[in-house]
Amino acid sequence: MRTLSTRRRHPLAGVFVILGALGIAAVLYMAFAPKGATADTSSLDDIEAGRELFVIGCASCHGQNAEGIITSSGGNYGPSLIGVGAAAVDFQVGTGRMPMAQSAPQAPRKTPEYNDEETKQLAAYIASLAPGPAIPEDEYLDVEDASADEISLGGEFFRTNCTACHNSVGAGGALPDGRYAPTLEGVSAKHIYEAMQTGPQQMPVFSDDVITPEDKRAVIAYIKAVQDQPNYGGFGGGGIGPVADGVWTWLFGIGGLVGFAIWIAAHGTRSTKKPKGAQQ
């Protein structure tokens, strides 16, 4: 017993315990961590078709092998797409942001250039280059049956992480250097999820390790619930906020009253009685 006790207190015992715990944690993470989209999840036909579409429509900016093209000034025509995953391609191409019509501080949402099948093929090709975030499953996109508790939880996440840029009701807002947080009105649940997952442009990345898929679903449920709410107070003004509402009040409210007062003064009854001492 004394020998065992002595060995148990060996100076290296604590190191071996820590290494063992780290090894167990690594095995558990590999077993349960979300899997990225890879070539195994897409057909070879989709990958090959996506490669052809990429060479024709994307390689001029992103390089023949999606490695990106660096400019002489140190910038890039298009960043590397290796490791961005299928979700990033589905978001950028599916919302029409890519391909860009011209260089600008931010790519605006517009009518997509590729149809759903072509977008799927492009995503499959990029996903085949390296593991990355996958296109979300439908179970995390259907928020029709979201409970009040889920919507409330989603509101907490949204107000904590998103309102600084997107406004409390997702109306969007201006950012420095000509950039902006776009409105979330009319954005599909899939694209909202993918934006959180991939962090397009200046948006931070909220991976599944930071905000779980269930919590992302709650955030989407909150956004859709807010957008479906009627304006009980009358005209909502787009939900932009108190500053815009104040400007509206001063320009159109006070301005309208001043204009009406001027109109009254110009069209009021005028007296024709001459003052005393006036010449006849």
SERO-4910 file (N, C-alpha, C, O; in steps of 0.05 Angstrom, whole numbers):
BEGIN
 pado doro    nc1    nc2    nc3   cac1   cac2   cac3    cc1    cc2    cc3    oc1    oc2    oc3
  Met    A     17    -24      0      0      0      0     17     25      0     11     45    -13
  Arg    A     39     24     15     56     47     16     69     52    -11     73     75    -20
  Thr    A     76     30    -25     88     33    -52     68     45    -72     76     63    -87
  Leu    A     43     35    -71     22     46    -89     18     76    -83     15     92   -101
  Ser    A     17     83    -57     12    111    -50     35    129    -60     30    151    -68
  Thr    A     59    118    -58     82    134    -67     80    139    -97     85    161   -107
  Arg    A     73    117   -113     71    121   -142     48    139   -149     50    154   -169
  Arg    A     26    138   -134      3    155   -140     11    185   -137     -1    202   -150
  Arg    A     30    191   -119     38    219   -115     62    227   -132     74    247   -127
  His    A     68    211   -152     91    217   -170     86    244   -183     63    250   -191
  Pro    A    107    261   -186    103    288   -198     91    288   -225     77    307   -233
  Leu    A     94    266   -241     83    265   -268     54    254   -268     42    254   -289
  Ala    A     44    246   -245     17    235   -244     -4    255   -254    -22    248   -269
  Gly    A     -1    280   -245    -21    300   -253    -20    306   -282    -41    311   -295
  Val    A      4    305   -294      7    309   -323     -7    287   -339    -22    293   -358
  Phe    A     -4    262   -330    -17    240   -344    -47    241   -341    -62    234   -360
  Val    A    -57    250   -318    -86    253   -314    -97    274   -333   -118    270   -345
  Ile    A    -83    297   -336    -92    318   -354    -92    309   -383   -111    314   -398
  Leu    A    -70    295   -391    -68    285   -418    -91    265   -424   -102    265   -446
  Gly    A    -96    248   -405   -118    229   -408   -145    243   -411   -161    235   -428
  Ala    A   -150    263   -395   -175    278   -397   -178    292   -424   -199    292   -436
  Leu    A   -155    304   -433   -156    317   -459   -161    298   -482   -176    304   -501
  Gly    A   -150    274   -480   -154    253   -500   -183    245   -501   -195    241   -523
  Ile    A   -195    241   -478   -224    233   -477   -241    255   -488   -260    250   -503
  Ala    A   -235    281   -481   -250    303   -492   -248    304   -522   -268    310   -536
  Ala    A   -224    299   -533   -220    300   -562   -237    278   -576   -249    283   -597
  Val    A   -237    255   -565   -253    233   -576   -283    239   -576   -297    235   -596
  Leu    A   -292    250   -554   -321    257   -552   -328    279   -572   -349    279   -584
  Tyr    A   -310    299   -575   -315    321   -594   -317    310   -623   -335    317   -638
  Met    A   -298    293   -630   -299    281   -657   -324    265   -662   -333    262   -685
  Ala    A   -334    253   -640   -358    236   -644   -383    252   -646   -402    243   -661
  Phe    A   -385    275   -632   -411    289   -631   -410    316   -644   -432    329   -646
  Ala    A   -388    326   -652   -387    353   -665   -401    353   -691   -401    332   -705
  Pro    A   -414    375   -699   -428    377   -725   -408    372   -748   -386    383   -748
  Lys    A   -417    357   -768   -399    350   -791   -403    371   -813   -425    379   -819
  Gly    A   -381    380   -825   -382    398   -847   -389    384   -872   -389    360   -874
  Ala    A   -396    400   -892   -404    389   -918   -378    381   -933   -359    396   -935
  Thr    A   -378    356   -943   -355    346   -957   -364    334   -983   -388    333   -989
  Ala    A   -345    324   -999   -351    312  -1024   -368    287  -1020   -383    279  -1039
  Asp    A   -366    274   -997   -381    249   -993   -411    254   -992   -426    236   -997
  Thr    A   -420    279   -986   -448    285   -984   -460    294  -1010   -484    300  -1011
  Ser    A   -444    296  -1031   -454    306  -1057   -446    286  -1078   -426    272  -1075
  Ser    A   -462    284  -1099   -455    266  -1121   -432    276  -1137   -428    300  -1139
  Leu    A   -418    258  -1150   -395    266  -1167   -405    282  -1191   -390    299  -1201
  Asp    A   -429    277  -1200   -440    292  -1223   -444    321  -1215   -438    339  -1231
  Asp    A   -455    326  -1191   -459    353  -1182   -432    368  -1179   -430    391  -1186
  Ile    A   -412    354  -1168   -386    366  -1165   -374    374  -1192   -363    395  -1195
  Glu    A   -375    356  -1211   -364    361  -1237   -379    384  -1251   -367    401  -1263
  Ala    A   -406    384  -1249   -421    406  -1261   -415    432  -1247   -414    453  -1260
  Gly    A   -412    431  -1221   -405    455  -1206   -378    466  -1213   -374    490  -1215
  Arg    A   -359    448  -1219   -332    456  -1227   -334    471  -1254   -320    491  -1258
  Glu    A   -350    462  -1273   -353    475  -1299   -365    502  -1295   -356    522  -1308
  Leu    A   -386    504  -1279   -399    530  -1274   -379    550  -1260   -379    573  -1267
  Phe    A   -363    539  -1242   -344    556  -1228   -323    567  -1247   -317    591  -1245
  Val    A   -312    551  -1264   -291    560  -1283   -302    582  -1301   -288    601  -1308
  Ile    A   -327    579  -1309   -339    599  -1328   -346    625  -1313   -340    647  -1323
  Gly    A   -359    623  -1290   -371    647  -1278   -357    657  -1253   -363    679  -1244
  Cys    A   -337    643  -1242   -326    651  -1216   -296    652  -1216   -284    667  -1200
  Ala    A   -282    637  -1233   -253    634  -1232   -239    660  -1238   -216    664  -1229
  Ser    A   -251    679  -1253   -238    704  -1260   -231    720  -1235   -213    737  -1236
  Cys    A   -247    717  -1214   -242    731  -1189   -230    713  -1167   -213    721  -1152
  His    A   -240    688  -1166   -232    670  -1144   -210    651  -1152   -202    635  -1135
  Gly    A   -200    652  -1176   -179    634  -1184   -189    608  -1196   -211    599  -1190
  Gln    A   -172    595  -1212   -181    571  -1226   -187    548  -1206   -204    531  -1212
  Asn    A   -174    548  -1184   -178    527  -1164   -190    539  -1138   -187    527  -1116
  Ala    A   -204    561  -1140   -217    574  -1117   -197    583  -1095   -204    586  -1072
  Glu    A   -172    587  -1103   -151    595  -1084   -151    625  -1080   -135    635  -1063
  Gly    A   -167    640  -1095   -167    669  -1093   -146    682  -1111   -127    668  -1120
  Ile    A   -149    708  -1117   -130    722  -1134   -121    747  -1118   -138    764  -1111
  Ile    A    -95    749  -1113    -84    771  -1098    -76    793  -1117    -64    788  -1138
  Thr    A    -82    818  -1110    -74    841  -1127    -46    850  -1119    -35    842  -1099
  Ser    A    -35    868  -1136     -8    878  -1131     -7    895  -1106     15    898  -1094
  Ser    A    -30    906  -1098    -30    923  -1074    -34    907  -1048    -35    918  -1026
  Gly    A    -37    881  -1051    -41    864  -1027    -70    857  -1021    -75    841  -1004
  Gly    A    -88    868  -1037   -117    861  -1034   -123    836  -1050   -105    820  -1056
  Asn    A   -147    833  -1057   -154    810  -1074   -179    816  -1091   -196    831  -1083
  Tyr    A   -179    805  -1115   -202    807  -1132   -225    790  -1120   -248    798  -1121
  Gly    A   -218    767  -1110   -237    749  -1097   -222    732  -1077   -201    722  -1083
  Pro    A   -233    729  -1053   -219    713  -1032   -219    684  -1039   -234    674  -1056
  Ser    A   -202    669  -1025   -202    640  -1027   -228    629  -1017   -239    638   -997
  Leu    A   -238    608  -1031   -263    595  -1023   -258    568  -1011   -276    553  -1005
  Ile    A   -233    561  -1007   -226    534   -996   -233    534   -967   -222    549   -951
  Gly    A   -251    516   -959   -260    514   -931   -284    530   -923   -292    529   -900
  Val    A   -295    546   -942   -318    562   -934   -344    545   -932   -363    553   -918
  Gly    A   -344    522   -945   -366    504   -943   -389    510   -962   -390    531   -975
  Ala    A   -407    490   -963   -431    493   -981   -449    515   -972   -462    528   -989
  Ala    A   -451    520   -946   -470    540   -936   -463    568   -946   -481    583   -952
  Ala    A   -437    574   -947   -429    601   -956   -436    605   -985   -445    627   -993
  Val    A   -432    585  -1002   -439    587  -1030   -469    589  -1034   -478    605  -1049
  Asp    A   -484    573  -1019   -513    573  -1022   -524    601  -1014   -543    610  -1026
  Phe    A   -512    613   -993   -521    640   -985   -514    661  -1005   -531    676  -1015
  Gln    A   -488    662  -1013   -479    684  -1031   -491    682  -1058   -500    702  -1070
  Val    A   -493    658  -1069   -504    654  -1096   -534    654  -1095   -547    666  -1113
  Gly    A   -546    642  -1075   -575    640  -1073   -588    667  -1068   -612    670  -1075
  Thr    A   -574    686  -1056   -586    713  -1052   -578    732  -1074   -585    756  -1073
  Gly    A   -563    723  -1094   -555    740  -1116   -531    758  -1110   -524    775  -1127
  Arg    A   -520    756  -1086   -497    773  -1080   -472    766  -1097   -456    783  -1104
  Met    A   -470    741  -1104   -449    732  -1122   -462    719  -1147   -482    705  -1145
  Pro    A   -451    724  -1170   -428    741  -1175   -434    771  -1173   -457    779  -1179
  Met    A   -415    787  -1164   -418    816  -1162   -418    829  -1189   -403    821  -1207
  Ala    A   -435    849  -1192   -435    864  -1217   -411    882  -1219   -400    886  -1241
  Gln    A   -401    893  -1197   -377    909  -1197   -367    911  -1168   -381    905  -1149
  Ser    A   -342    918  -1165   -330    919  -1139   -343    942  -1123   -348    963  -1133
  Ala    A   -348    936  -1097   -361    956  -1080   -355    948  -1051   -347    925  -1046
  Pro    A   -360    966  -1032   -355    959  -1004   -372    935   -994   -364    921   -976
  Gln    A   -394    931  -1007   -412    909   -999   -428    899  -1023   -436    914  -1040
  Ala    A   -432    872  -1023   -448    860  -1045   -477    861  -1037   -485    849  -1017
  Pro    A   -494    875  -1052   -523    877  -1046   -538    852  -1054   -529    838  -1072
  Arg    A   -560    848  -1041   -578    826  -1050   -592    834  -1075   -602    856  -1078
  Lys    A   -593    815  -1094   -606    820  -1120   -617    794  -1131   -614    772  -1118
  Thr    A   -630    795  -1154   -640    771  -1166   -618    751  -1173   -598    759  -1185
  Pro    A   -620    726  -1164   -598    707  -1169   -593    702  -1198   -611    702  -1215
  Glu    A   -567    699  -1205   -559    692  -1233   -562    663  -1239   -564    655  -1262
  Tyr    A   -561    646  -1218   -561    617  -1221   -587    606  -1209   -597    616  -1189
  Asn    A   -598    585  -1221   -622    573  -1210   -615    554  -1187   -591    551  -1180
  Asp    A   -635    542  -1175   -630    526  -1151   -611    502  -1157   -594    496  -1140
  Glu    A   -615    490  -1179   -598    466  -1186   -569    474  -1191   -551    461  -1182
  Glu    A   -565    497  -1204   -538    506  -1209   -525    515  -1183   -501    511  -1179
  Thr    A   -540    528  -1165   -529    536  -1139   -521    512  -1123   -500    512  -1110
  Lys    A   -537    491  -1124   -530    466  -1110   -505    454  -1121   -488    444  -1106
  Gln    A   -501    455  -1147   -477    444  -1159   -452    460  -1152   -431    449  -1147
  Leu    A   -454    486  -1152   -432    503  -1144   -424    498  -1115   -401    496  -1108
  Ala    A   -444    495  -1098   -440    489  -1069   -426    462  -1066   -408    459  -1049
  Ala    A   -434    443  -1082   -422    416  -1081   -393    417  -1088   -376    403  -1076
  Tyr    A   -386    432  -1109   -358    434  -1117   -341    447  -1096   -320    436  -1089
  Ile    A   -350    469  -1085   -334    483  -1064   -332    466  -1039   -310    465  -1027
  Ala    A   -353    451  -1032   -352    434  -1009   -332    411  -1013   -322    400   -994
  Ser    A   -328    403  -1038   -309    381  -1044   -280    389  -1040   -263    371  -1037
  Leu    A   -274    415  -1039   -247    424  -1036   -236    421  -1008   -212    415  -1004
  Ala    A   -253    425   -988   -245    423   -960   -270    424   -943   -290    435   -952
  Pro    A   -269    412   -919   -293    412   -902   -301    441   -894   -283    458   -891
  Gly    A   -327    446   -891   -337    472   -883   -366    470   -875   -377    448   -876
  Pro    A   -378    492   -866   -406    491   -858   -425    480   -880   -423    488   -903
  Ala    A   -442    462   -872   -461    450   -891   -486    466   -892   -493    481   -874
  Ile    A   -501    462   -914   -528    474   -916   -546    463   -894   -546    438   -890
  Pro    A   -560    479   -879   -575    469   -856   -597    450   -863   -608    450   -885
  Glu    A   -603    432   -843   -624    413   -846   -651    427   -844   -654    448   -831
  Asp    A   -672    416   -856   -699    428   -856   -710    430   -828   -727    447   -823
  Glu    A   -702    412   -810   -714    412   -783   -707    438   -768   -722    445   -749
  Tyr    A   -686    451   -776   -678    476   -763   -689    501   -777   -684    523   -768
  Leu    A   -703    497   -799   -714    519   -815   -744    522   -813   -754    544   -819
  Asp    A   -758    501   -804   -787    502   -801   -794    514   -774   -790    501   -754
  Val    A   -804    539   -774   -810    552   -749   -840    557   -746   -849    573   -728
  Glu    A   -856    544   -762   -885    548   -761   -897    540   -734   -915    552   -723
  Asp    A   -885    519   -722   -896    509   -697   -879    517   -673   -880    505   -652
  Ala    A   -863    538   -676   -846    547   -654   -863    557   -631   -883    571   -635
  Ser    A   -855    549   -607   -870    557   -583   -864    585   -574   -844    597   -584
  Ala    A   -880    596   -556   -875    623   -546   -848    624   -531   -834    644   -532
  Asp    A   -841    602   -517   -815    602   -503   -792    603   -523   -772    616   -518
  Glu    A   -794    588   -545   -773    589   -565   -770    616   -577   -748    626   -581
  Ile    A   -793    629   -583   -792    656   -595   -779    676   -575   -764    693   -583
  Ser    A   -786    673   -549   -775    690   -529   -745    686   -526   -729    705   -524
  Leu    A   -736    661   -527   -707    655   -526   -693    666   -551   -672    677   -548
  Gly    A   -705    663   -574   -694    674   -598   -691    704   -597   -672    716   -606
  Gly    A   -711    717   -584   -710    746   -581   -686    754   -563   -673    775   -569
  Glu    A   -681    739   -542   -658    745   -525   -631    743   -541   -614    760   -538
  Phe    A   -629    722   -556   -604    718   -572   -602    741   -593   -580    752   -596
  Phe    A   -624    748   -606   -624    769   -626   -617    796   -614   -600    810   -625
  Arg    A   -629    803   -592   -624    829   -580   -595    831   -570   -584    853   -569
  Thr    A   -584    808   -561   -557    808   -550   -536    810   -572   -516    824   -569
  Asn    A   -541    797   -595   -520    793   -615   -524    808   -641   -505    812   -656
  Cys    A   -549    816   -647   -555    825   -674   -566    854   -676   -562    867   -697
  Thr    A   -579    864   -655   -592    890   -657   -573    913   -661   -581    934   -672
  Ala    A   -548    911   -653   -529    933   -656   -526    940   -686   -520    963   -692
  Cys    A   -530    921   -703   -527    926   -732   -554    924   -747   -560    940   -764
  His    A   -570    904   -740   -594    898   -756   -619    912   -745   -640    909   -757
  Asn    A   -617    927   -723   -640    939   -711   -657    918   -696   -655    894   -702
  Ser    A   -672    927   -676   -687    908   -659   -708    893   -673   -717    872   -663
  Val    A   -717    902   -697   -737    887   -712   -726    877   -738   -741    869   -756
  Gly    A   -700    878   -742   -687    868   -766   -690    886   -790   -689    877   -813
  Ala    A   -694    912   -785   -698    931   -807   -672    939   -820   -672    951   -842
  Gly    A   -649    932   -808   -623    938   -819   -613    965   -810   -627    980   -796
  Gly    A   -589    973   -818   -577    998   -809   -551   1003   -823   -539    985   -834
  Ala    A   -542   1029   -821   -517   1037   -834   -493   1029   -817   -494   1028   -793
  Leu    A   -470   1024   -831   -445   1017   -818   -423   1034   -831   -428   1047   -852
  Pro    A   -399   1035   -819   -378   1052   -830   -368   1043   -857   -373   1020   -866
  Asp    A   -354   1061   -872   -341   1055   -897   -360   1046   -919   -353   1030   -935
  Gly    A   -384   1057   -919   -403   1050   -941   -417   1023   -938   -430   1015   -956
  Arg    A   -413   1010   -916   -426    984   -911   -451    987   -896   -457   1009   -885
  Tyr    A   -467    966   -894   -492    967   -880   -501    939   -873   -493    919   -885
  Ala    A   -517    938   -852   -530    913   -844   -557    912   -859   -574    929   -855
  Pro    A   -561    892   -877   -585    892   -893   -610    885   -877   -608    873   -856
  Thr    A   -632    894   -888   -658    886   -875   -662    856   -877   -653    843   -896
  Leu    A   -675    845   -857   -681    817   -857   -710    811   -867   -719    788   -867
  Glu    A   -723    832   -875   -750    829   -886   -749    813   -913   -734    821   -931
  Gly    A   -764    792   -914   -765    776   -938   -742    756   -942   -741    742   -962
  Val    A   -724    754   -923   -702    735   -925   -711    708   -915   -724    706   -894
  Ser    A   -705    687   -930   -714    660   -923   -700    650   -897   -679    660   -890
  Ala    A   -713    631   -884   -702    620   -860   -675    607   -866   -656    609   -849
  Lys    A   -672    594   -888   -647    581   -895   -624    601   -898   -602    596   -888
  His    A   -630    623   -911   -608    643   -915   -602    658   -888   -579    666   -885
  Ile    A   -621    661   -871   -615    673   -845   -597    654   -829   -577    663   -817
  Tyr    A   -603    628   -829   -586    609   -816   -558    608   -827   -539    609   -812
  Glu    A   -556    608   -854   -530    607   -867   -513    632   -861   -489    631   -858
  Ala    A   -527    655   -859   -512    680   -853   -500    678   -824   -478    686   -820
  Met    A   -516    668   -805   -505    665   -779   -482    645   -778   -462    649   -764
  Gln    A   -484    624   -794   -465    603   -795   -438    610   -808   -417    601   -801
  Thr    A   -440    628   -828   -416    634   -845   -405    662   -841   -382    667   -848
  Gly    A   -422    680   -830   -412    708   -826   -404    722   -852   -381    729   -855
  Pro    A   -423    727   -870   -416    740   -895   -407    769   -891   -418    783   -875
  Gln    A   -386    776   -906   -375    803   -906   -368    812   -878   -352    799   -865
  Gln    A   -379    834   -867   -371    844   -841   -386    831   -818   -380    837   -795
  Met    A   -404    813   -824   -419    800   -802   -402    779   -788   -388    764   -801
  Pro    A   -403    778   -761   -388    758   -747   -399    730   -751   -422    727   -758
  Val    A   -382    710   -747   -390    682   -750   -402    672   -724   -389    673   -703
  Phe    A   -426    661   -726   -439    647   -703   -441    618   -709   -462    608   -718
  Ser    A   -419    604   -705   -418    575   -712   -437    560   -694   -448    570   -675
  Asp    A   -440    534   -700   -458    517   -684   -446    513   -656   -461    505   -638
  Asp    A   -420    518   -652   -409    516   -626   -415    541   -609   -416    540   -585
  Val    A   -421    563   -623   -427    588   -609   -457    591   -604   -466    595   -581
  Ile    A   -473    587   -625   -502    587   -623   -511    560   -635   -507    556   -659
  Thr    A   -522    543   -620   -529    516   -629   -551    518   -651   -565    538   -653
  Pro    A   -554    497   -667   -575    496   -687   -603    501   -676   -619    515   -688
  Glu    A   -608    491   -652   -634    495   -639   -638    525   -632   -660    535   -636
  Asp    A   -617    538   -623   -619    566   -616   -621    583   -642   -634    604   -642
  Lys    A   -607    575   -663   -610    589   -688   -639    587   -698   -650    607   -708
  Arg    A   -651    565   -695   -679    562   -702   -697    581   -686   -716    592   -696
  Ala    A   -690    584   -660   -705    602   -643   -702    631   -652   -721    647   -652
  Val    A   -677    638   -661   -673    666   -671   -689    670   -696   -702    692   -699
  Ile    A   -690    651   -714   -706    653   -739   -735    656   -732   -750    672   -744
  Ala    A   -745    640   -712   -773    642   -704   -779    669   -693   -801    680   -699
  Tyr    A   -761    682   -678   -766    709   -668   -767    729   -691   -785    746   -691
  Ile    A   -749    727   -710   -749    746   -732   -775    744   -748   -787    765   -755
  Lys    A   -784    720   -754   -808    717   -769   -833    726   -753   -852    737   -764
  Ala    A   -832    721   -727   -855    730   -710   -857    760   -709   -879    771   -710
  Val    A   -834    774   -707   -834    803   -708   -844    814   -734   -860    833   -735
  Gln    A   -836    802   -756   -844    811   -782   -874    806   -787   -887    821   -803
  Asp    A   -886    787   -774   -914    781   -777   -932    797   -759   -957    796   -762
  Gln    A   -921    812   -740   -937    827   -721   -949    851   -735   -936    865   -751
  Pro    A   -975    857   -730   -987    882   -740   -977    906   -725   -968    904   -702
  Asn    A   -979    929   -738   -972    955   -725   -997    966   -710  -1013    980   -722
  Tyr    A   -999    959   -685  -1023    967   -670  -1024    997   -666  -1046   1009   -663
  Gly    A  -1001   1010   -667  -1001   1039   -664  -1005   1055   -689  -1004   1080   -689
  Gly    A  -1010   1042   -711  -1014   1056   -737   -990   1051   -755   -979   1029   -756
  Phe    A   -982   1072   -770   -961   1070   -789   -934   1065   -774   -927   1081   -757
  Gly    A   -920   1043   -781   -896   1037   -766   -871   1051   -776   -851   1051   -762
  Gly    A   -871   1062   -800   -848   1076   -810   -825   1058   -816   -802   1067   -817
  Gly    A   -830   1032   -820   -809   1014   -827   -794   1003   -803   -775    987   -806
  Gly    A   -801   1012   -778   -787   1002   -755   -758   1011   -753   -742    998   -740
  Ile    A   -751   1033   -766   -723   1041   -768   -713   1050   -740   -690   1046   -734
  Gly    A   -730   1063   -725   -721   1072   -698   -730   1100   -691   -742   1114   -708
  Pro    A   -724   1109   -667   -734   1135   -657   -722   1159   -672   -735   1180   -674
  Val    A   -697   1157   -681   -685   1179   -695   -700   1185   -721   -707   1208   -727
  Ala    A   -705   1164   -737   -720   1168   -761   -749   1177   -756   -759   1194   -770
  Asp    A   -761   1166   -735   -788   1175   -727   -788   1205   -720   -807   1219   -727
  Gly    A   -767   1214   -705   -765   1242   -698   -762   1260   -722   -775   1281   -724
  Val    A   -745   1252   -741   -742   1267   -765   -768   1269   -781   -775   1290   -791
  Trp    A   -782   1246   -782   -808   1246   -796   -827   1266   -783   -841   1280   -797
  Thr    A   -828   1266   -756   -846   1284   -742   -839   1313   -747   -858   1329   -752
  Trp    A   -813   1320   -747   -806   1348   -751   -811   1357   -780   -822   1378   -785
  Leu    A   -803   1341   -799   -805   1349   -827   -834   1350   -836   -843   1369   -849
  Phe    A   -849   1329   -830   -876   1327   -840   -897   1336   -820   -918   1347   -828
  Gly    A   -892   1331   -795   -912   1339   -775   -911   1369   -769   -930   1383   -775
  Ile    A   -888   1378   -758   -885   1407   -752   -885   1423   -778   -897   1444   -780
  Gly    A   -871   1412   -798   -871   1427   -824   -898   1430   -836   -905   1451   -847
  Gly    A   -915   1409   -834   -942   1411   -844   -959   1432   -829   -974   1446   -841
  Leu    A   -955   1433   -803   -970   1452   -787   -961   1481   -794   -978   1499   -796
  Val    A   -935   1485   -797   -926   1512   -805   -937   1520   -832   -946   1543   -836
  Gly    A   -936   1501   -851   -947   1507   -877   -977   1513   -876   -986   1531   -891
  Phe    A   -991   1498   -860  -1020   1504   -857  -1025   1531   -845  -1044   1545   -853
  Ala    A  -1008   1539   -825  -1011   1566   -813  -1006   1588   -834  -1020   1608   -834
  Ile    A   -986   1584   -851   -980   1604   -871  -1004   1605   -891  -1011   1627   -900
  Trp    A  -1015   1582   -898  -1038   1582   -916  -1062   1597   -905  -1075   1612   -919
  Ile    A  -1067   1593   -879  -1089   1607   -865  -1084   1637   -866  -1102   1653   -872
  Ala    A  -1059   1645   -860  -1053   1674   -860  -1056   1686   -888  -1064   1709   -891
  Ala    A  -1049   1671   -909  -1051   1681   -936  -1080   1682   -946  -1086   1698   -964
  His    A  -1097   1665   -936  -1124   1664   -946  -1145   1673   -926  -1169   1668   -930
  Gly    A  -1137   1686   -905  -1156   1695   -885  -1171   1720   -895  -1164   1732   -915
  Thr    A  -1192   1728   -880  -1207   1752   -887  -1190   1777   -883  -1178   1781   -862
  Arg    A  -1190   1794   -903  -1174   1819   -901  -1193   1842   -896  -1214   1845   -909
  Ser    A  -1185   1860   -878  -1202   1884   -872  -1197   1906   -893  -1174   1911   -901
  Thr    A  -1219   1918   -902  -1217   1940   -921  -1221   1967   -908  -1220   1987   -922
  Lys    A  -1225   1968   -882  -1230   1993   -868  -1203   2008   -865  -1183   1997   -856
  Lys    A  -1204   2034   -874  -1179   2049   -874  -1176   2063   -846  -1196   2070   -834
  Pro    A  -1152   2065   -837  -1147   2078   -811  -1154   2107   -812  -1154   2120   -833
  Lys    A  -1159   2119   -788  -1165   2147   -786  -1142   2164   -796  -1119   2157   -792
  Gly    A  -1149   2186   -810  -1128   2204   -820  -1118   2196   -848  -1103   2211   -860
  Ala    A  -1128   2174   -857  -1119   2166   -884  -1132   2184   -905  -1155   2193   -901
  Gln    A  -1118   2189   -927  -1129   2206   -948  -1152   2191   -962  -1152   2167   -966
  Gln    A  -1173   2207   -970  -1196   2196   -983  -1190   2193  -1013  -1207   2184  -1028
***
